[in-house]
Amino acid sequence: MKVLQINVTCGRGSTGVIAVEISDLLKKRGHESFLAYGQDTSTVPEAFRIGTTRENKLHALWNTRILGEEGTGTKKGTKLFLKWIDEVKPDIVQIHNLHSNCLNYEMFFSYLKEKQIPVVWSFFDCWPFTGKCTHFVANGCRKWESECGNCPQLHTSGPTTWFFDKTRKMFHLKQKWTAGLKSLDVIVCSNWLKSEVEKSFLTSTSSSAGRNISKSTKAASRSRGLPIWERASIVNSSSNRFSPIGLRYKVVFCMFLYDFYSKGTIIY
């Protein structure tokens, strides 16, 4: 089987390392593995770079920061990427993180639908089913359950924009882009995220044919030889570790883990 993985980075950062580890495991099991990325340099020489640094920076400045339409640039780079996919002819495409000004979503998803390639999408945040936000808990925003717009986190969460609120437009574009895929299997990392995805347009009756949502935490724990809940850690990201709201919830949850399992830790 030929598997193509797509992520913002390759071999760097959390999702970039995950993609490479999956690739190594696929090869060990006799499959062909291919990697594509859009930002930074790669630790895997044969990985395909989507777009040039100049094109992706222009995408970030014009399409995202000014227009508020992240994912509508990098047309030349995406065209070359799709030509490369034609050569690879993958049996399945696994998506990790996309939101980083390095891919034209309209061209990419149209190609997947035209070629009828099954898709597996690993969700590490909520960006795939919101108008732009990666997380919405801090503001308690639930607009994404029906329609985004007048975003309360326009200049913070997710691909930030300086001027225009295009979250309503981007919300409906994401519906359009994902509707009609041959199949879409969504992999999430928690029961909470699974329950949120189930409330989104991704599982609506109009666009949910051939779709499945699964949680990978138990499988991940077993693969590392850890009984479920014997050990649990909360990793606090460097970007928001001093946020009063975020840190408060992490401390409370860590106390909960310690009371019930005696092995809850916070890692900075």
VEXDREN-2710 file (C-alpha; in Angstrom, 1 decimal):
% VEXDREN-2710
k/r/px/py/pz
1/MET/0.0/0.0/0.0
2/LYS/1.2/3.5/-0.8
3/VAL/0.6/6.1/1.9
4/LEU/1.1/9.8/1.6
5/GLN/1.3/11.9/4.7
6/ILE/0.9/15.7/4.6
7/ASN/1.9/18.0/7.5
8/VAL/3.1/21.6/8.0
9/THR/6.5/20.3/9.0
10/CYS/8.5/17.1/8.5
11/GLY/10.6/15.7/11.3
12/ARG/10.4/18.9/13.3
13/GLY/7.8/19.9/15.9
14/SER/5.3/17.5/17.4
15/THR/3.2/16.6/14.3
16/GLY/6.3/16.6/12.1
17/VAL/7.9/14.0/14.3
18/ILE/4.7/12.0/14.4
19/ALA/4.5/11.9/10.6
20/VAL/8.1/10.6/10.3
21/GLU/7.5/8.0/13.0
22/ILE/4.4/6.7/11.2
23/SER/6.4/6.7/7.9
24/ASP/9.2/4.6/9.5
25/LEU/6.6/2.1/10.9
26/LEU/4.9/1.8/7.5
27/LYS/8.2/1.0/5.8
28/LYS/9.0/-1.6/8.4
29/ARG/5.6/-3.3/7.7
30/GLY/6.3/-3.4/4.0
31/HIS/4.3/-0.4/2.8
32/GLU/5.5/2.5/0.6
33/SER/5.5/5.8/2.5
34/PHE/5.7/9.3/1.2
35/LEU/5.9/12.7/3.0
36/ALA/5.0/16.2/2.0
37/TYR/5.4/19.4/4.1
38/GLY/5.2/23.2/3.6
39/GLN/7.3/25.0/6.2
40/ASP/10.8/24.9/7.6
41/THR/13.4/22.4/6.5
42/SER/13.0/18.6/6.7
43/THR/15.1/15.9/8.3
44/VAL/13.9/13.6/5.6
45/PRO/15.7/14.4/2.3
46/GLU/13.2/12.7/0.0
47/ALA/10.2/14.5/1.5
48/PHE/8.3/16.9/-0.9
49/ARG/8.3/20.6/-0.1
50/ILE/5.0/22.3/-1.0
51/GLY/5.7/25.9/-2.2
52/THR/8.8/28.0/-1.9
53/THR/9.7/30.1/1.2
54/ARG/8.9/33.2/-0.8
55/GLU/5.5/31.9/-2.1
56/ASN/4.4/30.7/1.4
57/LYS/5.4/34.0/3.0
58/LEU/3.4/35.9/0.4
59/HIS/0.5/33.6/1.2
60/ALA/0.9/34.4/4.9
61/LEU/1.0/38.1/4.3
62/TRP/-1.6/38.7/1.6
63/ASN/-4.1/35.8/1.8
64/THR/-4.0/35.4/5.6
65/ARG/-3.0/38.5/7.4
66/ILE/-4.6/41.0/5.0
67/LEU/-7.5/39.2/3.3
68/GLY/-8.3/36.8/6.2
69/GLU/-8.4/33.8/3.8
70/GLU/-5.7/31.4/4.8
71/GLY/-5.5/28.5/2.4
72/THR/-6.2/30.4/-0.8
73/GLY/-2.7/31.2/-1.8
74/THR/0.3/29.0/-2.8
75/LYS/-1.3/28.1/-6.2
76/LYS/1.9/27.4/-8.1
77/GLY/3.4/25.3/-5.2
78/THR/0.1/23.4/-4.9
79/LYS/0.0/22.7/-8.7
80/LEU/3.5/21.2/-8.6
81/PHE/2.5/19.2/-5.5
82/LEU/-0.5/17.7/-7.2
83/LYS/1.6/16.8/-10.2
84/TRP/4.0/15.0/-7.8
85/ILE/1.0/13.1/-6.2
86/ASP/0.1/12.0/-9.8
87/GLU/3.5/10.4/-10.0
88/VAL/3.3/8.8/-6.5
89/LYS/-0.3/7.5/-7.0
90/PRO/-1.0/7.0/-3.2
91/ASP/-3.7/4.5/-2.1
92/ILE/-4.5/6.7/0.9
93/VAL/-3.7/10.2/2.1
94/GLN/-3.2/11.0/5.7
95/ILE/-3.5/14.7/6.7
96/HIS/-2.0/16.0/9.9
97/ASN/-1.9/19.8/10.4
98/LEU/-2.5/22.0/7.3
99/HIS/-3.0/25.5/8.6
100/SER/0.3/27.3/8.0
101/ASN/0.1/29.2/4.7
102/CYS/1.6/26.5/2.5
103/LEU/-1.3/24.8/0.6
104/ASN/-4.2/25.9/-1.6
105/TYR/-7.1/24.0/0.0
106/GLU/-9.5/24.4/-3.0
107/MET/-7.0/22.8/-5.4
108/PHE/-6.0/20.1/-2.9
109/PHE/-9.4/18.9/-1.9
110/SER/-10.8/19.1/-5.4
111/TYR/-7.9/16.9/-6.5
112/LEU/-8.7/14.3/-3.7
113/LYS/-12.3/14.2/-4.8
114/GLU/-11.5/14.0/-8.5
115/LYS/-9.1/11.1/-7.9
116/GLN/-11.3/9.5/-5.3
117/ILE/-8.5/9.0/-2.8
118/PRO/-9.5/7.9/0.7
119/VAL/-8.5/10.4/3.4
120/VAL/-7.4/9.9/7.0
121/TRP/-7.2/13.1/9.0
122/SER/-5.6/13.4/12.4
123/PHE/-7.1/16.3/14.4
124/PHE/-4.7/17.9/16.9
125/ASP/-6.9/20.9/17.4
126/CYS/-10.3/22.3/16.3
127/TRP/-9.2/24.2/13.2
128/PRO/-10.7/21.8/10.6
129/PHE/-14.3/22.5/11.7
130/THR/-14.2/26.2/12.6
131/GLY/-13.9/29.4/10.6
132/LYS/-10.3/29.8/11.7
133/CYS/-9.8/29.1/15.4
134/THR/-7.7/26.2/16.6
135/HIS/-9.3/26.4/20.1
136/PHE/-12.5/28.1/21.4
137/VAL/-12.8/27.1/25.0
138/ALA/-11.3/30.2/26.5
139/ASN/-14.0/32.4/24.9
140/GLY/-16.7/29.8/25.3
141/CYS/-17.6/30.3/21.6
142/ARG/-20.0/27.7/20.0
143/LYS/-20.7/29.5/16.8
144/TRP/-19.0/26.7/14.8
145/GLU/-21.9/24.4/15.6
146/SER/-24.1/26.3/13.2
147/GLU/-22.1/29.1/11.4
148/CYS/-19.0/31.1/12.3
149/GLY/-18.9/34.9/11.9
150/ASN/-18.0/38.0/14.0
151/CYS/-15.1/35.9/15.5
152/PRO/-14.2/36.8/19.1
153/GLN/-10.7/35.5/18.5
154/LEU/-10.0/37.1/15.2
155/HIS/-6.5/38.3/16.2
156/THR/-5.5/35.4/18.4
157/SER/-6.5/31.7/17.9
158/GLY/-5.5/30.1/14.6
159/PRO/-4.3/31.9/11.5
160/THR/-4.6/35.5/12.6
161/THR/-5.8/38.3/10.3
162/TRP/-5.2/42.0/10.8
163/PHE/-8.3/43.5/9.1
164/PHE/-11.2/41.5/7.8
165/ASP/-13.4/38.9/9.5
166/LYS/-13.8/36.2/6.9
167/THR/-14.6/33.4/9.3
168/ARG/-18.2/32.9/7.9
169/LYS/-16.8/32.6/4.4
170/MET/-14.0/30.2/5.5
171/PHE/-16.4/28.1/7.6
172/HIS/-18.6/27.5/4.5
173/LEU/-15.6/26.9/2.3
174/LYS/-14.4/24.2/4.6
175/GLN/-17.8/22.5/4.4
176/LYS/-17.5/22.7/0.6
177/TRP/-14.0/21.4/0.5
178/THR/-14.6/18.4/2.6
179/ALA/-18.0/17.5/1.2
180/GLY/-17.8/14.8/-1.5
181/LEU/-14.6/13.1/-0.4
182/LYS/-14.7/9.4/-1.2
183/SER/-14.2/8.6/2.5
184/LEU/-12.9/10.5/5.5
185/ASP/-11.7/8.9/8.7
186/VAL/-11.0/11.4/11.5
187/ILE/-8.6/10.4/14.2
188/VAL/-8.7/12.4/17.4
189/CYS/-6.6/12.3/20.6
190/SER/-9.3/12.6/23.3
191/ASN/-13.0/11.8/24.1
192/TRP/-13.6/15.6/24.4
193/LEU/-12.4/16.3/20.9
194/LYS/-14.4/13.4/19.6
195/SER/-17.5/14.8/21.1
196/GLU/-16.9/18.2/19.6
197/VAL/-16.2/16.8/16.1
198/GLU/-19.5/15.0/16.4
199/LYS/-21.3/18.3/16.8
200/SER/-19.6/19.8/13.7
201/PHE/-20.6/19.9/10.0
202/LEU/-18.1/17.1/9.4
203/THR/-20.7/14.6/10.7
204/SER/-23.9/16.4/9.4
205/THR/-26.3/14.3/7.3
206/SER/-25.4/16.3/4.2
207/SER/-21.7/15.5/4.2
208/SER/-21.0/12.5/6.4
209/ALA/-21.1/9.6/3.8
210/GLY/-18.3/7.2/4.4
211/ARG/-17.0/8.9/7.5
212/ASN/-15.8/7.7/10.8
213/ILE/-14.3/9.3/14.0
214/SER/-12.0/7.3/16.2
215/LYS/-9.9/8.0/19.3
216/SER/-6.3/6.9/19.3
217/THR/-5.2/7.5/23.0
218/LYS/-5.7/3.9/24.2
219/ALA/-3.9/2.5/21.2
220/ALA/-1.0/4.9/21.8
221/SER/-0.8/4.0/25.4
222/ARG/-0.7/0.3/24.7
223/SER/1.9/0.7/22.0
224/ARG/4.2/2.3/24.6
225/GLY/3.6/-0.5/27.1
226/LEU/1.6/1.6/29.6
227/PRO/-1.6/0.3/31.1
228/ILE/-4.5/2.8/30.5
229/TRP/-4.4/5.6/33.2
230/GLU/-1.4/4.2/35.0
231/ARG/0.5/7.3/34.1
232/ALA/-0.8/10.6/32.8
233/SER/1.0/13.9/32.0
234/ILE/-0.2/17.3/31.0
235/VAL/2.2/19.0/28.6
236/ASN/2.0/22.8/28.7
237/SER/2.9/24.4/25.4
238/SER/5.5/27.2/25.5
239/SER/3.2/29.6/23.7
240/ASN/0.6/29.8/26.4
241/ARG/2.1/28.3/29.5
242/PHE/1.8/31.6/31.4
243/SER/-1.8/32.2/30.4
244/PRO/-3.8/32.5/33.7
245/ILE/-6.8/30.7/32.2
246/GLY/-4.9/27.9/30.5
247/LEU/-2.6/27.2/33.4
248/ARG/-5.5/27.2/35.9
249/TYR/-7.3/24.5/34.1
250/LYS/-4.1/22.4/33.7
251/VAL/-3.4/22.6/37.4
252/VAL/-6.9/21.6/38.4
253/PHE/-6.9/18.7/36.0
254/CYS/-3.5/17.6/37.3
255/MET/-4.9/17.6/40.8
256/PHE/-7.7/15.4/39.6
257/LEU/-5.3/13.0/38.0
258/TYR/-3.2/12.8/41.2
259/ASP/-6.3/12.2/43.4
260/PHE/-7.5/9.4/41.3
261/TYR/-4.4/7.9/39.8
262/SER/-1.5/9.2/42.0
263/LYS/0.6/9.9/38.9
264/GLY/-0.5/13.2/37.4
265/THR/2.3/15.6/36.4
266/ILE/2.6/18.9/34.5
267/ILE/5.6/19.3/32.1
268/TYR/6.8/22.7/31.1
END
